Amino acid sequence: MTDEPATAEPRKENGAPGAADRTPAHFRRLHPLTPLLRGWAWLAAAVAFGSQDVLLSGASPRILVLVPLIAVAGLAVGLASWWFTRYGIDGDALRIDSGIFERRSRRVRLDRLQAVDVVRPLSGRLLGVSELRLEVAGGSDTEAPLAYLAADEAVRLRAELLARAAGIDAATPEAPEQVVHEVPPGRLLGSTVLSGTFLIGVVFLLLNGAAFVLTGGDVAMGVLTASLPGVLAIGAALWNQFVRNFGFVLAESPDGFRIRKGLLDIKAQTVPPGRVQGVALRQPLFWRLTDWVRLDVDVAGYGKTSDTDASKSSVLLPVASRRDAFDVMRHALSGAAPEAVLVEPAPRRAAWLRPIGWRRLAYGADDRLVVVREGVLYRTLTAVPHAKTQSIRLTQGPIQRRLALATVHVDTTPGPVDAIIRHRDQLEARRILEEQTVRARLARKADVPEQWMSVPGARRRAEEAPAQPNPAALPFH
């Protein structure tokens, strides 16, 4: 994405300024209700400011004047911003012109498009509007969010952007989808109850109850007051986790993975094929009782957002059975089967650095994937396609040097998936480093092109029958 003044004068061939780069006539404005939706922030700020003023000074008449003035000013600014903001397709990019006094022209290259999300907050659902968010490779944040569009316009524009990024006719309607997995509310609730966050909250409540019984009076009240913020934070985290993933549906279509989720704010993500940089299958301790796992992915662009947003956007499955998760994992990796990759454990002397769980440290690779297994209480299986490797590093701490061990990092784009091959023999680690460098270079040459639908059979790999699982490589045995 580039930022430049919309009225900047482009250079002619001889270097002299040319005519002004005006906004094309076919560009469109955002939904007319956009100023009203954006004005809520101003109204909330006005109410907060006025309430504080009343509490401090006790002068209530002034709030009756300030709140309407601030609300009207916010609405006027929002209306002016809406009037001067227009968007449309300009060549091979989505262009957004905005700015009241200083004009800006932002361009999002469609060949670098990583994901397209349609978000419908509760207020937007009531008014029939949606927000369109674009994630691009190398972006520092969500690029050029379009807030707000009519609900059907957001869906239509998403289909057009994905079609152009895929190299097919822009008028191609939204492709049909096939549901891959749904998360029932009961399973989502059960996974929340069995999570470490919930159990910590239970411990907090038990400790508070014990404090009341054993001490009573002022001491118990002091303990309750000190722990109340933590209890509220845990409760909010559990509530957000349940509400955020409520009604989770994962579907697959020719334009990529589609994810729909949310109870209050509904989010629809679309991740084009080949944009998944790495996959991690995770199993918390108490999920072993039901054999549930979670599936996280790295998608270029999501990892650059805040940690909270990244964690929200990088979950491919919030909870599923291990068998279903492996099926989805193979889909995400274009048919490659991480459970069929033979993994080798770390040497015995790694126990000096990892007394508990050194036997779980294992690594393996085939012609398409590098696979890493680790964890005792919190088990993880990570798979990274060779073609998505961004860099490879070898690190060795002072104790590792004494033990002739080293760690190899297979880096992808920023995100929750990290392929770290811990505590290998230093000669083996260097061999892994050299071999993985060669694998990554060769895999990138044969990787799917940016316009994935423009090449016949580019997605044929995803339909290949997966190899039979190797029992020795299964991550939780």
C-alpha positions as CSV (number, residue, x, y, z in Angstrom):
1,M,0.0,0.0,0.0
2,T,1.2,3.5,-0.8
3,D,0.1,6.8,0.6
4,E,0.3,9.8,-1.7
5,P,-1.7,13.0,-2.2
6,A,-4.7,12.4,-4.5
7,T,-4.1,15.8,-6.2
8,A,-0.4,15.2,-6.6
9,E,0.8,16.1,-10.1
10,P,2.3,13.0,-11.9
11,R,5.5,13.5,-13.8
12,K,5.6,13.5,-17.6
13,E,8.3,11.6,-19.4
14,N,10.5,14.7,-19.4
15,G,10.1,15.1,-15.6
16,A,7.7,18.1,-15.8
17,P,4.5,18.0,-13.7
18,G,1.4,16.8,-15.5
19,A,-2.3,17.2,-14.9
20,A,-3.7,16.6,-11.4
21,D,-4.6,13.0,-10.6
22,R,-8.2,13.5,-9.9
23,T,-10.5,10.9,-8.4
24,P,-12.2,9.0,-11.2
25,A,-15.8,9.6,-11.8
26,H,-16.8,5.9,-11.3
27,F,-15.5,5.8,-7.7
28,R,-18.1,5.4,-5.0
29,R,-18.7,6.7,-1.6
30,L,-19.2,4.7,1.6
31,H,-22.6,4.0,3.0
32,P,-24.6,7.2,3.9
33,L,-24.9,6.0,7.5
34,T,-21.2,6.0,8.0
35,P,-21.1,9.5,9.7
36,L,-23.7,8.3,12.2
37,L,-21.8,5.1,13.1
38,R,-18.5,6.9,13.4
39,G,-20.2,9.7,15.5
40,W,-20.8,7.3,18.3
41,A,-17.2,7.7,19.4
42,W,-17.7,11.4,19.7
43,L,-20.9,11.0,21.6
44,A,-19.3,8.6,24.0
45,A,-16.4,11.0,24.6
46,A,-18.9,13.8,25.1
47,V,-20.8,11.9,27.7
48,A,-17.7,10.8,29.5
49,F,-16.3,14.3,29.6
50,G,-19.6,15.8,30.8
51,S,-20.0,13.2,33.5
52,Q,-16.6,13.8,34.8
53,D,-17.3,17.6,34.8
54,V,-20.5,17.0,36.8
55,L,-18.7,14.8,39.4
56,L,-15.8,17.3,39.9
57,S,-17.7,20.7,39.7
58,G,-21.3,19.7,40.4
59,A,-22.4,22.0,37.6
60,S,-24.9,20.1,35.7
61,P,-26.3,22.8,33.3
62,R,-23.0,23.0,31.4
63,I,-23.2,19.3,30.4
64,L,-26.5,20.0,28.7
65,V,-24.7,22.4,26.3
66,L,-21.4,20.6,25.9
67,V,-22.7,17.2,25.1
68,P,-24.9,18.3,22.1
69,L,-22.1,20.6,20.8
70,I,-19.5,17.8,20.9
71,A,-21.9,15.4,19.3
72,V,-22.8,17.8,16.5
73,A,-19.2,18.6,15.9
74,G,-18.3,14.9,15.6
75,L,-21.2,14.3,13.2
76,A,-20.1,17.3,11.1
77,V,-16.5,16.0,10.9
78,G,-17.8,12.5,10.1
79,L,-20.1,13.9,7.4
80,A,-17.2,15.8,5.8
81,S,-14.9,12.8,5.9
82,W,-17.6,10.7,4.3
83,W,-18.2,13.2,1.5
84,F,-14.5,13.4,0.6
85,T,-13.8,9.6,0.8
86,R,-14.3,7.6,-2.4
87,Y,-13.0,4.2,-3.5
88,G,-12.8,2.1,-6.6
89,I,-10.6,-0.2,-8.7
90,D,-7.7,1.6,-10.4
91,G,-5.7,-0.8,-12.6
92,D,-4.4,-3.7,-10.5
93,A,-5.1,-2.0,-7.1
94,L,-8.0,-0.9,-4.9
95,R,-7.7,2.9,-4.6
96,I,-9.2,4.9,-1.7
97,D,-9.1,8.7,-1.9
98,S,-9.8,10.5,1.3
99,G,-8.9,13.7,3.3
100,I,-10.7,16.9,4.0
101,F,-7.9,19.5,3.9
102,E,-5.0,17.2,2.9
103,R,-6.0,14.8,0.2
104,R,-4.6,11.2,0.3
105,S,-4.7,8.4,-2.2
106,R,-4.1,4.9,-0.9
107,R,-3.6,2.0,-3.2
108,V,-3.7,-1.7,-2.2
109,R,-2.1,-4.0,-4.7
110,L,-4.4,-6.9,-5.3
111,D,-1.5,-9.3,-6.1
112,R,-0.4,-8.9,-2.5
113,L,-3.8,-9.6,-1.1
114,Q,-3.6,-12.1,1.8
115,A,-7.1,-12.1,3.3
116,V,-10.4,-10.2,3.0
117,D,-12.6,-9.9,6.1
118,V,-16.2,-8.7,6.3
119,V,-17.0,-7.5,9.8
120,R,-20.6,-6.7,11.0
121,P,-20.6,-5.2,14.4
122,L,-23.8,-5.3,16.4
123,S,-24.7,-1.7,15.5
124,G,-23.9,-2.4,11.9
125,R,-26.1,-5.4,11.9
126,L,-29.0,-3.3,13.1
127,L,-28.5,-0.8,10.3
128,G,-27.6,-3.3,7.6
129,V,-23.9,-2.2,7.0
130,S,-20.6,-4.0,7.2
131,E,-16.9,-3.2,7.3
132,L,-14.5,-4.6,4.7
133,R,-10.9,-5.2,5.9
134,L,-8.0,-6.1,3.7
135,E,-4.8,-7.9,4.8
136,V,-1.8,-7.6,2.5
137,A,1.7,-9.1,2.6
138,G,4.1,-6.7,4.4
139,G,1.4,-4.5,5.7
140,S,1.8,-3.0,9.2
141,D,-1.9,-3.2,10.0
142,T,-5.2,-3.8,8.4
143,E,-4.9,-2.0,5.1
144,A,-7.5,0.5,3.9
145,P,-10.5,-0.6,5.9
146,L,-13.7,0.4,4.2
147,A,-16.1,1.3,7.0
148,Y,-19.0,1.2,6.2
149,L,-20.5,-0.4,3.2
150,A,-24.0,-1.9,2.6
151,A,-24.0,-5.5,3.5
152,D,-24.6,-6.8,0.0
153,E,-22.0,-4.3,-1.4
154,A,-19.3,-5.6,1.0
155,V,-20.0,-9.2,-0.1
156,R,-19.9,-8.1,-3.8
157,L,-16.7,-6.1,-3.4
158,R,-15.0,-8.9,-1.6
159,A,-15.9,-11.3,-4.4
160,E,-14.6,-8.9,-7.0
161,L,-11.3,-8.3,-5.1
162,L,-10.7,-12.0,-4.7
163,A,-11.5,-12.6,-8.4
164,R,-9.1,-9.9,-9.5
165,A,-6.4,-11.2,-7.1
166,A,-7.0,-14.7,-8.5
167,G,-6.5,-13.6,-12.1
168,I,-10.1,-14.3,-13.3
169,D,-12.9,-12.2,-14.6
170,A,-13.8,-9.5,-12.1
171,A,-17.5,-10.0,-12.7
172,T,-17.3,-13.6,-11.5
173,P,-19.9,-14.0,-8.7
174,E,-19.0,-15.3,-5.3
175,A,-17.9,-18.9,-5.6
176,P,-19.9,-21.7,-3.9
177,E,-18.6,-23.1,-0.7
178,Q,-18.4,-26.5,1.0
179,V,-18.6,-26.6,4.8
180,V,-15.6,-28.3,6.2
181,H,-16.3,-28.0,9.9
182,E,-18.7,-26.5,12.3
183,V,-18.2,-26.0,16.1
184,P,-21.4,-26.8,18.1
185,P,-22.1,-24.3,21.0
186,G,-21.9,-27.2,23.5
187,R,-18.4,-28.1,22.4
188,L,-17.3,-24.5,22.5
189,L,-18.7,-24.1,26.0
190,G,-17.0,-27.3,27.1
191,S,-13.7,-26.2,25.8
192,T,-14.0,-22.9,27.6
193,V,-14.7,-24.7,30.9
194,L,-11.7,-27.0,30.4
195,S,-9.4,-24.1,29.5
196,G,-6.6,-23.0,31.9
197,T,-8.2,-19.5,32.1
198,F,-11.4,-20.9,33.5
199,L,-9.6,-23.1,36.0
200,I,-7.5,-20.2,37.2
201,G,-10.8,-18.3,37.8
202,V,-12.1,-21.2,39.8
203,V,-9.0,-21.2,42.0
204,F,-9.4,-17.4,42.6
205,L,-13.0,-17.9,43.7
206,L,-12.0,-20.8,46.0
207,L,-9.2,-18.7,47.6
208,N,-11.6,-15.8,48.1
209,G,-14.2,-18.2,49.7
210,A,-11.5,-19.6,52.0
211,A,-10.4,-16.1,53.0
212,F,-14.0,-15.2,54.1
213,V,-14.4,-18.4,56.1
214,L,-11.0,-18.4,57.8
215,T,-10.4,-14.7,58.4
216,G,-13.6,-12.8,58.0
217,G,-14.1,-9.1,58.5
218,D,-11.7,-6.5,57.1
219,V,-9.0,-9.1,56.0
220,A,-11.4,-11.0,53.8
221,M,-12.7,-7.8,52.3
222,G,-9.1,-6.7,51.5
223,V,-8.4,-10.0,49.8
224,L,-11.6,-9.7,47.8
225,T,-10.9,-6.2,46.7
226,A,-7.3,-7.1,45.7
227,S,-8.4,-10.1,43.6
228,L,-11.5,-8.6,42.1
229,P,-9.8,-7.0,39.1
230,G,-8.2,-10.4,38.2
231,V,-11.4,-12.3,38.6
232,L,-13.2,-9.7,36.3
233,A,-10.4,-9.9,33.8
234,I,-10.6,-13.7,33.7
235,G,-14.4,-13.6,33.3
236,A,-14.2,-11.1,30.5
237,A,-11.6,-13.2,28.7
238,L,-13.8,-16.3,29.0
239,W,-16.9,-14.4,27.8
240,N,-15.0,-12.9,24.8
241,Q,-13.6,-16.3,23.9
242,F,-17.1,-17.8,23.8
243,V,-18.8,-14.9,22.1
244,R,-16.0,-14.4,19.5
245,N,-16.1,-18.0,18.3
246,F,-19.9,-18.6,18.7
247,G,-21.4,-20.2,15.6
248,F,-17.9,-21.0,14.1
249,V,-18.1,-22.3,10.6
250,L,-15.1,-23.2,8.4
251,A,-15.8,-23.7,4.7
252,E,-13.7,-24.1,1.6
253,S,-14.3,-22.6,-1.8
254,P,-12.2,-21.9,-5.0
255,D,-11.3,-18.5,-3.5
256,G,-10.0,-20.0,-0.3
257,F,-11.0,-20.7,3.2
258,R,-14.1,-18.9,4.6
259,I,-14.6,-18.5,8.3
260,R,-17.8,-17.1,9.9
261,K,-18.1,-16.6,13.6
262,G,-19.4,-14.3,16.3
263,L,-22.5,-13.9,18.5
264,L,-22.7,-10.1,18.8
265,D,-20.2,-8.9,16.1
266,I,-20.2,-11.3,13.2
267,K,-16.9,-11.7,11.3
268,A,-16.5,-13.4,7.9
269,Q,-12.9,-14.0,6.9
270,T,-11.7,-15.2,3.5
271,V,-8.1,-16.5,3.2
272,P,-7.1,-17.2,-0.4
273,P,-5.4,-20.5,-1.1
274,G,-1.6,-20.6,-0.6
275,R,-1.7,-17.7,1.8
276,V,-1.4,-20.0,4.9
277,Q,2.2,-19.7,6.0
278,G,2.2,-22.3,8.8
279,V,-0.2,-24.4,10.9
280,A,0.0,-25.4,14.6
281,L,-2.1,-28.0,16.2
282,R,-2.3,-27.4,20.0
283,Q,-3.8,-29.4,22.9
284,P,-4.1,-28.0,26.5
285,L,-3.8,-30.4,29.3
286,F,-7.4,-30.9,30.2
287,W,-8.5,-31.1,26.6
288,R,-7.0,-34.6,26.5
289,L,-10.0,-35.8,28.5
290,T,-12.1,-35.2,25.3
291,D,-9.3,-35.5,22.7
292,W,-9.9,-31.9,21.6
293,V,-7.4,-29.7,19.9
294,R,-7.1,-26.1,18.5
295,L,-5.7,-25.2,15.1
296,D,-3.8,-21.9,14.6
297,V,-2.4,-20.5,11.3
298,D,0.0,-17.9,10.2
299,V,-1.4,-15.6,7.5
300,A,0.8,-12.8,6.2
301,G,-0.7,-9.5,7.4
302,Y,-2.5,-10.8,10.4
303,G,0.6,-11.1,12.5
304,K,1.4,-7.4,12.0
305,T,-1.7,-6.4,13.9
306,S,-2.0,-6.1,17.6
307,D,-1.5,-9.3,19.6
308,T,-5.3,-9.4,20.4
309,D,-6.4,-8.9,16.8
310,A,-3.8,-11.4,15.6
311,S,-5.0,-14.1,18.0
312,K,-8.6,-13.4,16.9
313,S,-7.8,-13.7,13.2
314,S,-5.3,-16.6,13.3
315,V,-7.6,-19.3,14.6
316,L,-8.5,-21.8,11.9
317,L,-10.4,-24.1,14.4
318,P,-11.1,-23.0,18.0
319,V,-11.9,-26.6,19.1
320,A,-12.3,-29.8,17.2
321,S,-11.5,-33.5,17.5
322,R,-8.0,-34.5,16.7
323,R,-9.1,-36.5,13.6
324,D,-11.1,-33.5,12.2
325,A,-8.3,-31.1,12.9
326,F,-5.8,-33.3,10.9
327,D,-8.3,-33.3,8.0
328,V,-8.5,-29.5,8.1
329,M,-4.7,-29.3,8.5
330,R,-4.2,-31.2,5.3
331,H,-6.6,-28.8,3.5
332,A,-4.7,-25.8,4.8
333,L,-1.4,-27.3,3.6
334,S,-2.7,-28.0,0.1
335,G,-2.9,-31.8,0.7
336,A,0.4,-32.3,2.6
337,A,0.0,-34.6,5.6
338,P,2.1,-33.5,8.6
339,E,1.0,-36.6,10.6
340,A,2.8,-38.8,7.9
341,V,6.1,-37.1,8.4
342,L,8.5,-39.2,10.5
343,V,10.0,-37.2,13.4
344,E,13.1,-37.9,15.4
345,P,13.5,-37.1,19.1
346,A,16.2,-34.8,20.5
347,P,19.3,-36.4,21.9
348,R,19.2,-37.6,25.5
349,R,21.5,-34.9,26.8
350,A,18.7,-32.4,26.0
351,A,17.3,-33.5,29.3
352,W,19.7,-31.2,31.1
353,L,17.9,-28.3,29.5
354,R,14.4,-29.8,29.4
355,P,14.2,-32.3,32.3
356,I,10.5,-32.7,31.8
357,G,9.4,-33.3,28.2
358,W,12.8,-33.7,26.4
359,R,11.4,-36.9,24.9
360,R,8.6,-34.8,23.3
361,L,11.1,-32.6,21.4
362,A,11.1,-34.0,17.9
363,Y,11.7,-32.8,14.4
364,G,11.1,-34.2,10.9
365,A,10.8,-33.0,7.2
366,D,9.7,-34.4,3.9
367,D,9.7,-32.8,0.4
368,R,7.0,-30.4,1.3
369,L,6.9,-29.7,5.1
370,V,9.1,-29.2,8.2
371,V,7.3,-30.6,11.2
372,V,8.1,-29.9,14.9
373,R,6.6,-31.6,17.9
374,E,7.0,-30.5,21.6
375,G,5.2,-30.0,24.9
376,V,4.1,-32.2,27.8
377,L,1.3,-30.3,29.6
378,Y,0.6,-28.2,26.5
379,R,1.2,-30.2,23.4
380,T,2.0,-28.7,20.0
381,L,2.6,-30.0,16.5
382,T,3.8,-27.3,14.1
383,A,4.0,-27.7,10.3
384,V,5.5,-25.1,7.9
385,P,5.6,-25.6,4.1
386,H,9.2,-25.2,2.8
387,A,7.9,-22.6,0.3
388,K,6.7,-20.3,3.1
389,T,10.0,-20.2,5.0
390,Q,11.1,-16.6,5.5
391,S,14.4,-17.2,7.1
392,I,16.4,-19.9,9.0
393,R,18.5,-19.2,12.1
394,L,20.8,-21.3,14.3
395,T,21.2,-20.2,17.9
396,Q,23.3,-21.6,20.7
397,G,23.3,-20.5,24.3
398,P,26.2,-20.9,26.7
399,I,24.8,-24.1,28.3
400,Q,24.0,-25.5,24.9
401,R,27.6,-25.0,23.9
402,R,28.8,-27.0,26.9
403,L,26.4,-29.8,25.9
404,A,27.2,-29.5,22.1
405,L,23.5,-28.6,21.4
406,A,21.9,-25.9,19.2
407,T,18.5,-24.7,18.2
408,V,17.2,-24.1,14.7
409,H,14.5,-21.5,14.0
410,V,12.4,-21.8,10.8
411,D,10.8,-18.4,10.6
412,T,7.6,-17.6,8.8
413,T,5.6,-14.3,8.8
414,P,4.8,-12.9,12.3
415,G,2.1,-14.8,14.0
416,P,1.2,-17.6,16.5
417,V,3.0,-20.4,14.6
418,D,6.7,-20.9,15.3
419,A,8.7,-23.8,14.0
420,I,11.6,-24.0,16.6
421,I,13.7,-27.2,16.5
422,R,15.1,-27.2,20.0
423,H,18.2,-28.8,21.5
424,R,19.6,-30.8,18.6
425,D,23.2,-32.0,18.3
426,Q,25.1,-29.0,17.0
427,L,26.4,-30.9,13.9
428,E,22.8,-32.1,13.2
429,A,21.5,-28.6,13.7
430,R,23.9,-27.2,11.1
431,R,22.9,-29.9,8.7
432,I,19.3,-29.1,9.3
433,L,20.0,-25.4,8.6
434,E,21.7,-26.2,5.3
435,E,19.1,-28.7,4.2
436,Q,16.2,-26.5,5.0
437,T,17.8,-23.6,3.1
438,V,18.0,-25.8,0.0
439,R,14.4,-27.1,0.5
440,A,13.0,-23.6,0.9
441,R,14.8,-22.3,-2.2
442,L,13.6,-25.2,-4.4
443,A,10.1,-25.1,-3.0
444,R,9.7,-21.4,-3.7
445,K,10.5,-22.0,-7.4
446,A,7.6,-24.4,-7.7
447,D,5.1,-22.5,-5.4
448,V,1.7,-21.6,-6.6
449,P,1.7,-18.2,-8.4
450,E,0.1,-15.1,-6.9
451,Q,-2.8,-15.3,-9.3
452,W,-3.7,-18.8,-8.3
453,M,-6.7,-19.4,-10.5
454,S,-5.0,-18.2,-13.6
455,V,-3.1,-21.5,-13.9
456,P,-5.1,-24.6,-14.7
457,G,-4.7,-27.2,-12.0
458,A,-3.0,-25.0,-9.6
459,R,-5.2,-26.2,-6.8
460,R,-5.0,-29.9,-7.9
461,R,-2.5,-30.5,-5.1
462,A,-5.2,-29.9,-2.5
463,E,-7.2,-32.8,-3.9
464,E,-4.4,-35.3,-3.6
465,A,-5.1,-38.2,-1.3
466,P,-3.2,-37.7,1.9
467,A,-0.6,-40.3,2.9
468,Q,-1.4,-42.8,5.6
469,P,-0.6,-41.5,9.0
470,N,2.6,-42.8,10.6
471,P,1.7,-43.8,14.2
472,A,5.2,-42.8,15.4
473,A,4.7,-39.3,14.1
474,L,1.3,-38.7,15.7
475,P,1.8,-35.7,18.0
476,F,-0.1,-36.7,21.1
477,H,1.1,-40.3,21.6
